[in-house]
Amino acid sequence: MLKLINFTKIYPNGKVGAKDINLDVCAGDIYAFIGHNGAGKTTTIKCIVGIQEVTNGDILIDGISIKTSPIECKKLMAYIPDNPDLYTTLTGIQYINLVADIYNVDISTRKQLTQKYATMLEIADELNNPISTYSHGMKQKLNLISAFIHSPKLLVLDEPFVALDPKASFLVKEIMKDFVSHGGAIFFSTHVLEVAEKLCNKVAIIKDGKIVKSGNMEDIKKDSSLEDVFLRSENA
């Protein structure tokens, strides 16, 4: 579903954001991407979703190159950044319909999916209110609904649990599990290692722009916790 092949990102000033990264995220995977601030997580994610250009190597979405066919790739995925940047003059439902229009989602499908996810996230009663009145957590929920509205194959998230209360975090995790159980794939960065350890079946640790460990969660942590593995990799 998502394949990084010798992916490298070098900025115009010569700074290396990511170097020779190889990762494979398959349908059914919830794949955690962890590392300290500045390690290269957001750089990698922005290249995956087509916000930044790939310098060397390639990134494939369901076998399609983001370098040569960015629009086709973007049709297959949804991206939620850590800081939801929404059109606050719109109501929640207006924003969802805007996204649905962009992806040519028919009226029946968008109503069905909006009802499903708004009910699951307990935000249905707020959709007619202006986004300017939403809390950060409510904006994250709205972002999730708009991400699912075109039934993507791949969901890319940057710190999805930021500003969510414990109940909202639980609901988001349940939705993530439901999504991959129907053949979707999720790749997300997080600093909440306990969540990653319990939720994800695969993990990659990035340090200074390079992957230092990656693979099945159980193989990576073995008899340790993910936190212990991460700290050892940081001190290596």
C-alpha positions as CSV (number, residue, x, y, z in Angstrom):
1,M,0.0,0.0,0.0
2,L,2.9,2.4,0.9
3,K,6.4,1.6,-0.2
4,L,9.5,3.8,0.4
5,I,12.4,2.8,-1.8
6,N,15.8,4.3,-1.0
7,F,13.9,7.5,-0.2
8,T,16.1,10.6,0.4
9,K,15.2,14.2,1.0
10,I,17.8,16.9,0.8
11,Y,16.8,20.5,1.3
12,P,18.2,23.4,-0.9
13,N,20.5,24.5,1.9
14,G,22.1,21.0,1.9
15,K,20.4,19.8,5.0
16,V,19.5,16.1,4.9
17,G,16.0,15.5,6.1
18,A,15.8,11.8,5.4
19,K,18.4,9.4,3.9
20,D,18.0,6.0,2.2
21,I,14.7,5.0,3.9
22,N,13.1,1.7,2.9
23,L,9.7,0.9,4.4
24,D,6.8,-1.3,3.4
25,V,3.3,-0.6,4.8
26,C,0.7,-3.3,3.7
27,A,-3.0,-3.4,3.8
28,G,-4.2,-4.2,7.4
29,D,-1.1,-2.5,8.9
30,I,-1.1,0.1,11.6
31,Y,2.4,1.3,11.3
32,A,4.0,3.6,13.9
33,F,6.8,6.0,13.0
34,I,8.7,7.2,16.0
35,G,11.7,9.4,16.7
36,H,12.7,12.5,18.6
37,N,11.9,16.0,17.4
38,G,13.8,16.8,14.3
39,A,14.6,13.2,13.5
40,G,12.9,13.3,10.1
41,K,9.4,12.1,10.8
42,T,7.5,15.1,9.5
43,T,9.8,15.5,6.5
44,T,9.2,11.9,5.5
45,I,5.4,12.3,5.9
46,K,5.3,15.5,3.9
47,C,7.1,13.7,1.1
48,I,4.7,10.7,1.3
49,V,1.7,12.9,0.9
50,G,3.2,15.1,-1.8
51,I,3.7,18.4,0.1
52,Q,7.5,18.2,-0.4
53,E,9.4,16.8,-3.3
54,V,11.4,13.6,-3.1
55,T,15.1,14.2,-3.8
56,N,16.2,10.6,-4.5
57,G,14.6,7.2,-4.5
58,D,10.8,6.9,-4.8
59,I,7.6,6.6,-2.8
60,L,4.8,4.4,-4.1
61,I,1.1,4.5,-3.1
62,D,-0.6,1.2,-4.1
63,G,2.2,0.8,-6.7
64,I,1.9,4.4,-8.1
65,S,4.8,6.8,-7.8
66,I,4.2,10.1,-5.9
67,K,7.0,11.6,-8.1
68,T,5.4,10.9,-11.5
69,S,1.6,10.6,-10.6
70,P,1.0,12.8,-7.5
71,I,-2.7,13.4,-8.2
72,E,-3.5,9.7,-8.6
73,C,-1.6,9.0,-5.4
74,K,-3.5,11.7,-3.5
75,K,-6.8,10.2,-4.6
76,L,-5.8,7.0,-2.8
77,M,-4.8,8.5,0.6
78,A,-5.8,11.0,3.3
79,Y,-3.4,13.1,5.4
80,I,-4.1,14.6,8.8
81,P,-1.4,17.0,10.1
82,D,-0.7,17.5,13.8
83,N,-2.2,21.0,13.7
84,P,-5.6,21.0,12.0
85,D,-5.7,24.0,9.7
86,L,-9.3,24.3,8.7
87,Y,-11.5,27.0,7.1
88,T,-13.0,28.3,10.4
89,T,-15.7,30.5,8.7
90,L,-17.4,27.3,7.5
91,T,-19.5,25.0,9.6
92,G,-18.3,21.4,10.2
93,I,-20.8,20.0,7.6
94,Q,-19.8,22.6,5.0
95,Y,-16.2,21.7,5.4
96,I,-16.9,18.0,5.0
97,N,-19.0,18.7,1.9
98,L,-16.2,20.8,0.5
99,V,-13.7,17.9,0.8
100,A,-16.3,15.5,-0.5
101,D,-16.8,17.8,-3.6
102,I,-13.1,17.8,-4.2
103,Y,-13.0,14.0,-4.3
104,N,-16.3,13.7,-6.3
105,V,-18.0,11.8,-3.5
106,D,-21.7,11.3,-4.3
107,I,-24.4,12.7,-2.0
108,S,-25.6,9.3,-0.6
109,T,-22.1,8.1,0.2
110,R,-21.0,11.3,1.9
111,K,-24.1,11.4,4.0
112,Q,-23.7,7.8,5.1
113,L,-20.0,8.2,6.0
114,T,-20.5,11.5,7.7
115,Q,-23.2,10.0,9.9
116,K,-21.1,6.9,10.6
117,Y,-18.0,8.7,11.7
118,A,-19.7,11.8,13.3
119,T,-21.7,9.4,15.5
120,M,-18.6,7.3,16.4
121,L,-16.7,10.4,17.3
122,E,-19.6,12.0,19.1
123,I,-19.5,15.2,17.1
124,A,-22.8,14.9,15.1
125,D,-24.5,17.6,17.1
126,E,-21.7,20.1,16.4
127,L,-21.5,19.8,12.6
128,N,-23.9,22.8,12.0
129,N,-21.8,25.1,14.2
130,P,-18.9,27.2,12.8
131,I,-15.5,25.6,13.0
132,S,-14.3,28.8,14.8
133,T,-16.2,27.6,17.9
134,Y,-14.5,24.1,17.9
135,S,-11.8,23.1,20.4
136,H,-8.5,21.6,19.1
137,G,-9.8,18.1,19.8
138,M,-13.1,18.8,17.9
139,K,-11.1,20.0,14.9
140,Q,-9.1,16.8,15.0
141,K,-12.3,14.8,14.9
142,L,-13.6,16.9,12.0
143,N,-10.3,16.3,10.2
144,L,-10.8,12.5,10.7
145,I,-14.3,12.6,9.2
146,S,-13.1,14.6,6.2
147,A,-10.2,12.2,5.7
148,F,-12.5,9.2,5.6
149,I,-15.1,10.8,3.3
150,H,-13.6,9.5,0.1
151,S,-12.8,6.0,1.4
152,P,-9.0,6.2,1.1
153,K,-6.8,3.1,1.0
154,L,-4.0,4.8,3.0
155,L,-4.3,7.1,6.0
156,V,-1.2,9.2,7.0
157,L,-1.3,10.9,10.4
158,D,1.1,13.2,12.1
159,E,0.6,13.0,15.9
160,P,-3.1,12.1,15.7
161,F,-3.6,12.0,19.5
162,V,-2.5,15.6,20.2
163,A,-5.1,17.5,22.2
164,L,-7.5,14.6,22.4
165,D,-9.0,13.7,25.7
166,P,-8.8,10.0,26.9
167,K,-12.3,9.2,25.5
168,A,-11.6,10.8,22.2
169,S,-8.3,9.0,21.9
170,F,-10.1,5.7,22.6
171,L,-12.6,6.4,19.9
172,V,-9.9,7.4,17.4
173,K,-8.1,4.1,18.1
174,E,-11.3,2.1,17.5
175,I,-11.8,3.9,14.2
176,M,-8.2,3.1,13.2
177,K,-8.7,-0.6,14.0
178,D,-12.0,-0.6,12.0
179,F,-10.3,1.1,9.0
180,V,-7.5,-1.5,8.7
181,S,-9.9,-4.4,9.3
182,H,-11.6,-3.4,6.0
183,G,-8.3,-3.5,4.1
184,G,-7.0,0.0,4.7
185,A,-3.4,0.9,5.9
186,I,-2.3,3.5,8.4
187,F,1.1,5.1,8.8
188,F,1.4,7.6,11.7
189,S,4.0,9.4,13.7
190,T,3.6,9.6,17.5
191,H,5.5,10.5,20.7
192,V,3.0,8.4,22.7
193,L,5.0,5.1,22.8
194,E,2.5,3.2,25.0
195,V,-0.2,3.8,22.4
196,A,2.0,2.8,19.6
197,E,3.0,-0.4,21.4
198,K,-0.6,-1.5,22.1
199,L,-2.1,-0.3,18.8
200,C,0.4,-1.0,16.1
201,N,1.6,-4.2,14.5
202,K,4.7,-2.6,12.9
203,V,7.0,0.2,13.9
204,A,10.0,2.1,12.5
205,I,12.4,4.2,14.5
206,I,14.1,7.1,12.8
207,K,17.2,8.9,14.0
208,D,19.0,11.7,12.3
209,G,17.1,11.1,9.1
210,K,17.9,7.3,9.0
211,I,15.9,4.3,10.0
212,V,17.6,2.5,12.8
213,K,15.0,-0.2,13.5
214,S,11.9,-1.3,11.6
215,G,9.7,-4.4,11.4
216,N,7.0,-6.2,13.3
217,M,6.3,-4.7,16.7
218,E,6.8,-8.0,18.6
219,D,10.1,-8.7,16.8
220,I,11.4,-5.1,17.6
221,K,10.5,-5.0,21.3
222,K,10.9,-8.7,22.1
223,D,10.9,-8.9,25.9
224,S,11.3,-5.2,26.4
225,S,8.9,-2.3,26.1
226,L,8.9,-0.1,23.0
227,E,10.0,2.8,25.2
228,D,13.1,0.8,26.3
229,V,13.9,-0.1,22.7
230,F,13.5,3.6,21.6
231,L,15.7,4.9,24.4
232,R,18.4,2.3,23.6
233,S,18.4,3.3,19.9
234,E,18.6,7.0,20.9
235,N,21.7,6.3,23.1
236,A,23.4,4.0,20.6
